[in-house]
Amino acid sequence: MRLFKGLLSVVGILGLSVSLASCGNNEQAAKTSDKVTIEYFNQKKEMSPTLKEIISDFEKENPDIHVKLTDVPNAGTVLKTRVLAGDMPDVVNIYPQNIDFQEWAKAGYFEDLSDQGYLKNIKNDFEKRFKVNGKVYNVPLSTNVYGFFYNKTAFKQLGVSEPKTWAEFESLVKELIAKGQTPFAIAGTEPWTLNGYHQLALATVTGGGKQANELLRYSKPNALKVDNKYLKEDFERLDLLRMKDAAQKNWRGASYNDAVVSFASQKSLIMPNGSWALAMIQQQKPAFEIGTFAFPGDEPGQELTVGSGDLALSISANSKNKAAAQKFVAYMTTKKAMQKYYDVDGSPVAVKGVKEAGPNSPLYGLSKLAFTKHQMIWLAQDWTSENDFFNLTTNYLMNGDKQEMVDSLNTFFNPMKVSNDREG
């Protein structure tokens, strides 16, 4: 009888243990099931390690949310495929000047963010420059900028300074050549590297980015002529690169990397390029101080840089976890998150409160213009493509044929102009 009672006691204890364990497992399962997973599609692969750190910080503050970072080769192509298949990630790093972004926003693929409180964290209402049909669908957190890298050490030794006007720039190039120096490092085989130069040339002669597109994109078909006042000034600016001995000897066959090496090794003293090139330059361990300056206008104070949203986030309109996605985007607009990002990336940040390097930064000559009226958005924001524009720019540098360039401009822009009347 005692044995039977003992067995009952043991069975009771085991049953209680199993019951408690079961409750514990159920509680753990409940906690796990309460955790929401959102996908963040990244196009800044070089910043993945830092983004993972930022995501980890976010998850510590929001333990009920897990952010899955997606990194893939050819991210732009993969994103397009997924969007067309109806598989938009919850949060997407997408460049808001691109035609794809604009078309997808119009088609209702992105969540309207116009009324979100975190937009107050963005400098100078930068997000409004990428509105689509009057609504905000993207939060730009950083920007790229384009202009000129220059060898500050050599400039000081030669007794020359960065130009404040176009006339000063012309004089500077002529003076450098006269002193036996090679002014420019140019990548003749990679036309995209001079896209910013040509766009800024057109913008500074016409009065701004909007005016440049009024000339190029929104004029009548075949309206562009060799004797056009603005195109004649544009030719003058392109001709500065064509001047005898203005570029390194092998510039026609030079790659992007070749141009960087020419500049970093002090064979050339100026390199037209964007903020993204700084990391490559620094990898060469240049033995001089790097500076930057913007594309000068006719008068001091008319200088311009060009750029757009770089780390820039949108939310899928069909996300099943919009609240979590909004929390993540809101976190990315904080000083804490973007200070960690800036400390590695170095590009100008659109989030208020982030401490940037200021005058001590090699990019200061350009970054100080970011988010101001002196930064225009890439003109291709209003185009349907841009590769042919890259090519016609370099072709002119190669052959100096003005009529050929004008014909190429008309051929490039005429198909876009079919919709001008409808848009008006």
C-alpha distance (Angstrom), angle and dihedral (degrees) to the residues before:
residue distance angle dihedral
M1 . . .
R2 3.82 . .
L3 3.82 88.7 .
F4 3.77 90.8 52.5
K5 3.82 91.2 50.0
G6 3.77 89.5 48.0
L7 3.75 91.2 52.2
L8 3.76 90.2 49.3
S9 3.80 88.9 51.2
V10 3.81 92.3 51.0
V11 3.77 92.0 46.2
G12 3.79 89.6 49.3
I13 3.79 92.1 51.5
L14 3.80 91.9 47.0
G15 3.78 90.7 48.0
L16 3.78 90.7 51.1
S17 3.80 90.6 48.6
V18 3.79 91.6 50.1
S19 3.77 89.9 46.6
L20 3.81 92.2 50.4
A21 3.79 91.6 45.8
S22 3.78 89.7 49.3
C23 3.78 90.7 51.5
G24 3.78 90.5 48.7
N25 3.78 91.9 50.6
N26 3.77 90.8 47.6
E27 3.79 90.8 51.2
Q28 3.83 90.8 49.2
A29 3.79 90.7 47.1
A30 3.79 89.5 49.6
K31 3.81 90.3 51.3
T32 3.81 90.7 48.8
S33 3.78 92.9 47.2
D34 3.82 90.0 50.7
K35 3.82 90.6 58.4
V36 3.80 113.4 98.8
T37 3.81 122.4 -147.8
I38 3.80 121.0 -152.2
E39 3.79 126.4 -177.2
Y40 3.79 120.6 -129.5
F41 3.81 112.1 -162.0
N42 3.79 109.1 -151.7
Q43 3.82 127.6 -157.3
K44 3.81 95.3 173.1
K45 3.79 96.4 79.4
E46 3.80 93.7 165.1
M47 3.82 87.3 61.7
S48 3.81 96.3 49.2
P49 3.84 96.0 109.0
T50 3.81 91.0 53.0
L51 3.79 92.9 43.8
K52 3.80 89.3 52.7
E53 3.80 89.2 54.8
I54 3.81 90.9 49.7
I55 3.81 90.8 48.2
S56 3.80 90.0 50.7
D57 3.82 89.8 52.9
F58 3.80 90.1 49.5
E59 3.80 92.8 49.5
K60 3.82 91.2 51.4
E61 3.80 89.0 56.2
N62 3.81 91.8 41.3
P63 3.82 106.6 36.6
D64 3.80 91.5 170.9
I65 3.83 91.5 63.9
H66 3.81 128.4 69.4
V67 3.81 118.3 -167.6
K68 3.77 115.3 -152.4
L69 3.81 109.8 -155.3
T70 3.81 113.0 -147.3
D71 3.81 117.1 -156.7
V72 3.80 118.5 174.6
P73 3.82 136.5 162.0
N74 3.82 113.9 -102.3
A75 3.78 89.4 18.6
G76 3.81 95.0 178.9
T77 3.79 92.8 55.5
V78 3.79 92.6 44.4
L79 3.81 91.3 50.2
K80 3.80 91.8 51.3
T81 3.81 90.6 50.8
R82 3.79 92.0 49.5
V83 3.79 93.8 47.4
L84 3.79 91.9 51.0
A85 3.82 88.6 49.0
G86 3.81 91.2 53.0
D87 3.80 92.6 -110.7
M88 3.81 102.8 121.7
P89 3.85 113.3 167.6
D90 3.82 116.4 -121.0
V91 3.81 94.1 -112.1
V92 3.79 122.7 20.4
N93 3.80 132.9 -167.1
I94 3.81 99.0 -143.0
Y95 3.80 131.1 160.5
P96 3.83 107.1 -114.2
Q97 3.80 96.3 -153.0
N98 3.81 91.1 61.4
I99 3.77 120.0 104.8
D100 3.83 90.3 -130.7
F101 3.79 91.1 60.9
Q102 3.78 92.4 48.5
E103 3.80 94.1 48.4
W104 3.80 93.1 46.5
A105 3.80 91.0 48.8
K106 3.80 90.8 51.5
A107 3.81 89.3 48.6
G108 3.81 91.4 55.8
Y109 3.79 99.2 -109.8
F110 3.82 94.2 128.4
E111 3.78 131.8 61.8
D112 3.81 117.2 -111.3
L113 3.82 105.7 -113.5
S114 3.80 97.5 177.7
D115 3.83 95.6 115.4
Q116 3.79 99.1 42.3
G117 3.80 113.9 126.9
Y118 3.79 93.7 -141.9
L119 3.81 90.4 70.4
K120 3.81 86.7 80.5
N121 3.80 86.2 72.9
I122 3.83 91.4 65.9
K123 3.80 118.7 94.9
N124 3.80 120.2 -113.5
D125 3.83 92.8 -11.3
F126 3.81 88.0 -73.6
E127 3.81 90.6 167.0
K128 3.81 90.6 64.5
R129 3.80 90.5 66.5
F130 3.81 87.5 71.1
K131 3.79 99.0 47.3
V132 3.79 117.2 144.2
N133 3.80 115.5 -153.0
G134 3.78 88.3 -14.3
K135 3.81 95.7 -55.3
V136 3.82 134.0 107.1
Y137 3.80 113.2 -122.7
N138 3.79 99.1 158.9
V139 3.81 137.8 49.7
P140 3.84 111.5 -148.1
L141 3.80 109.3 -154.1
S142 3.81 99.6 174.0
T143 3.78 136.9 12.1
N144 3.79 139.5 -150.3
V145 3.81 121.4 -131.4
Y146 3.81 131.5 -159.1
G147 3.77 130.6 -151.7
F148 3.79 137.5 98.7
F149 3.78 131.3 -36.5
Y150 3.79 112.1 -153.9
N151 3.79 140.0 -176.7
K152 3.81 102.4 -108.8
T153 3.80 92.7 -175.1
A154 3.81 93.5 54.6
F155 3.80 91.9 44.4
K156 3.81 90.1 56.3
Q157 3.80 92.2 46.9
L158 3.82 91.5 49.6
G159 3.79 93.2 45.5
V160 3.80 95.4 -119.6
S161 3.80 131.1 123.6
E162 3.78 138.3 -155.7
P163 3.82 112.8 -78.8
K164 3.80 122.7 -107.7
T165 3.82 96.4 -171.1
W166 3.79 136.4 32.6
A167 3.83 91.2 -110.3
E168 3.82 89.5 54.2
F169 3.81 89.7 49.9
E170 3.81 91.7 53.8
S171 3.81 90.7 48.0
L172 3.81 91.3 47.8
V173 3.81 93.2 53.8
K174 3.80 92.1 48.1
E175 3.82 91.1 48.0
L176 3.81 92.9 50.0
I177 3.80 90.9 50.9
A178 3.82 90.6 47.9
K179 3.82 88.5 53.4
G180 3.79 91.1 54.1
Q181 3.81 95.1 -104.1
T182 3.82 128.2 131.9
P183 3.81 108.3 -128.2
F184 3.80 105.1 -164.4
A185 3.80 139.2 46.3
I186 3.82 106.4 -157.8
A187 3.81 132.1 179.1
G188 3.79 102.8 -144.6
T189 3.80 95.1 179.3
E190 3.81 94.7 52.1
P191 3.82 106.5 58.0
W192 3.82 94.5 179.8
T193 3.80 89.0 73.2
L194 3.84 89.7 69.0
N195 3.80 96.0 44.1
G196 3.80 90.7 97.5
Y197 3.80 92.5 48.0
H198 3.81 93.0 54.4
Q199 3.80 95.1 42.4
L200 3.80 90.8 50.5
A201 3.80 91.2 46.7
L202 3.81 89.8 55.6
A203 3.80 93.3 43.6
T204 3.79 95.5 49.9
V205 3.81 93.6 49.5
T206 3.82 95.5 45.5
G207 3.81 96.9 41.1
G208 3.82 102.7 -102.2
G209 3.78 147.1 -21.2
K210 3.80 94.8 -69.0
Q211 3.78 91.3 50.8
A212 3.82 91.4 47.7
N213 3.80 90.5 56.0
E214 3.80 91.0 45.8
L215 3.80 85.7 60.0
L216 3.79 98.3 41.0
R217 3.78 109.4 25.5
Y218 3.81 106.6 23.1
S219 3.80 102.7 38.2
K220 3.80 121.3 99.9
P221 3.82 119.1 -76.9
N222 3.83 112.0 -80.9
A223 3.81 89.6 8.3
L224 3.80 93.5 130.4
K225 3.81 112.0 97.9
V226 3.80 134.8 176.4
D227 3.81 91.1 -119.0
N228 3.81 94.1 51.4
K229 3.81 107.8 130.4
Y230 3.79 94.6 -128.7
L231 3.78 96.0 42.9
K232 3.81 90.1 52.1
E233 3.81 88.3 56.4
D234 3.79 89.3 45.1
F235 3.81 90.0 55.1
E236 3.81 89.3 52.8
R237 3.79 90.6 55.9
L238 3.78 93.1 47.4
D239 3.79 89.6 46.8
L240 3.80 89.9 61.2
L241 3.81 87.1 71.2
R242 3.83 90.5 45.5
M243 3.80 94.3 53.1
K244 3.81 113.8 123.0
D245 3.81 110.3 -86.1
A246 3.83 91.8 1.1
A247 3.83 93.7 122.4
Q248 3.80 135.7 38.1
K249 3.82 113.6 -77.7
N250 3.80 96.5 -107.7
W251 3.81 97.2 42.2
R252 3.83 94.6 123.4
G253 3.79 91.3 62.0
A254 3.80 96.6 32.2
S255 3.80 124.2 120.6
Y256 3.79 127.0 -146.8
N257 3.80 88.9 -96.5
D258 3.82 91.1 49.2
A259 3.80 90.4 54.3
V260 3.80 91.3 49.3
V261 3.82 91.0 49.9
S262 3.81 91.4 48.0
F263 3.79 89.9 54.1
A264 3.81 97.3 39.9
S265 3.83 91.7 48.9
Q266 3.84 90.2 51.0
K267 3.79 94.4 -116.4
S268 3.82 86.5 122.3
L269 3.79 125.3 29.4
I270 3.83 102.3 -155.7
M271 3.80 131.2 41.9
P272 3.82 123.4 -172.9
N273 3.80 106.9 -143.6
G274 3.79 146.6 111.3
S275 3.79 133.8 -82.8
W276 3.81 89.2 -96.7
A277 3.82 88.9 72.2
L278 3.82 94.1 65.6
A279 3.80 94.1 82.4
M280 3.81 91.5 52.4
I281 3.79 91.5 48.1
Q282 3.79 92.3 50.3
Q283 3.82 91.4 48.9
Q284 3.81 86.1 65.5
K285 3.82 89.0 59.3
P286 3.82 95.6 -131.8
A287 3.80 115.4 -151.4
F288 3.79 94.3 -137.1
E289 3.80 142.0 64.6
I290 3.82 113.6 -89.3
G291 3.80 121.8 -140.3
T292 3.78 136.1 173.4
F293 3.79 136.4 -149.9
A294 3.78 133.8 -175.1
F295 3.80 128.8 -115.7
P296 3.81 104.0 -79.8
G297 3.80 124.2 -129.4
D298 3.79 129.3 -150.6
E299 3.80 92.1 -83.9
P300 3.82 133.2 33.0
G301 3.78 110.2 -88.7
Q302 3.82 93.9 32.6
E303 3.81 94.9 93.7
L304 3.81 118.6 129.5
T305 3.77 140.3 -163.2
V306 3.79 125.9 -167.4
G307 3.78 129.1 -142.7
S308 3.77 146.0 119.8
G309 3.76 144.6 -149.5
D310 3.79 109.7 -45.2
L311 3.80 107.2 172.6
A312 3.80 94.2 31.1
L313 3.80 125.7 156.4
S314 3.80 135.1 -150.3
I315 3.81 130.6 177.5
S316 3.79 124.5 -134.7
A317 3.79 113.1 -111.8
N318 3.81 87.7 -143.1
S319 3.79 97.2 49.4
K320 3.81 112.3 135.9
N321 3.79 89.3 -150.5
K322 3.79 103.9 47.3
A323 3.80 94.7 147.5
A324 3.80 91.1 56.2
A325 3.79 91.4 44.0
Q326 3.81 90.4 51.6
K327 3.81 90.2 50.3
F328 3.79 90.6 53.2
V329 3.81 94.4 47.9
A330 3.80 89.6 46.5
Y331 3.81 89.4 52.9
M332 3.80 90.6 50.7
T333 3.82 89.4 58.1
T334 3.82 91.2 60.0
K335 3.79 126.2 104.6
K336 3.81 90.3 -123.8
A337 3.80 94.6 58.1
M338 3.79 98.4 40.7
Q339 3.81 95.5 43.3
K340 3.79 87.7 61.4
Y341 3.82 89.4 47.2
Y342 3.82 95.3 47.2
D343 3.80 93.5 48.0
V344 3.82 87.8 65.3
D345 3.81 104.9 28.3
G346 3.80 99.8 38.8
S347 3.82 95.8 -159.8
P348 3.82 117.4 133.2
V349 3.80 110.6 -81.3
A350 3.80 124.0 -138.9
V351 3.82 94.5 -156.4
K352 3.79 116.9 100.7
G353 3.79 118.6 -118.0
V354 3.79 99.4 27.2
K355 3.81 110.8 133.8
E356 3.79 109.9 -129.4
A357 3.78 127.1 -168.8
G358 3.81 93.8 -106.3
P359 3.82 118.7 -171.3
N360 3.80 90.6 -4.4
S361 3.80 91.7 64.9
P362 3.83 118.5 94.9
L363 3.81 86.5 -136.3
Y364 3.80 95.1 53.5
G365 3.81 94.0 105.4
L366 3.81 87.5 63.2
S367 3.80 104.6 24.4
K368 3.81 92.1 58.5
L369 3.81 87.4 65.5
A370 3.80 95.1 50.2
F371 3.83 115.9 118.1
T372 3.81 91.2 12.2
K373 3.81 133.4 101.8
H374 3.81 86.8 -91.8
Q375 3.80 91.8 68.4
M376 3.78 114.1 76.1
I377 3.78 124.1 -169.0
W378 3.81 118.2 -113.8
L379 3.81 108.3 -81.2
A380 3.80 90.5 -130.3
Q381 3.81 87.0 76.9
D382 3.83 83.1 88.8
W383 3.81 97.0 37.1
T384 3.79 131.4 85.8
S385 3.83 93.9 -139.2
E386 3.81 139.2 -5.5
N387 3.81 112.5 -164.8
D388 3.81 93.9 95.7
F389 3.80 88.9 53.1
F390 3.80 89.2 55.7
N391 3.80 90.6 51.3
L392 3.80 98.1 46.4
T393 3.80 89.0 52.0
T394 3.80 93.4 55.6
N395 3.80 92.4 40.2
Y396 3.80 89.1 59.2
L397 3.79 91.2 49.8
M398 3.79 88.4 52.2
N399 3.81 99.3 47.6
G400 3.83 109.1 12.0
D401 3.81 91.2 -137.1
K402 3.82 104.9 155.1
Q403 3.80 95.9 -175.1
E404 3.79 91.6 50.8
M405 3.80 91.0 52.4
V406 3.80 93.1 48.7
D407 3.80 90.9 48.0
S408 3.81 89.1 50.1
L409 3.80 91.1 49.6
N410 3.80 91.2 52.5
T411 3.80 91.8 46.3
F412 3.80 89.9 50.2
F413 3.80 98.3 46.3
N414 3.82 102.7 32.9
P415 3.84 95.3 80.4
M416 3.82 90.3 51.6
K417 3.79 91.2 52.0
V418 3.80 92.3 64.0
S419 3.79 87.8 83.5
N420 3.83 95.7 46.1
D421 3.81 95.4 96.3
R422 3.80 91.8 47.0
E423 3.80 91.7 49.5
G424 3.78 91.8 47.4
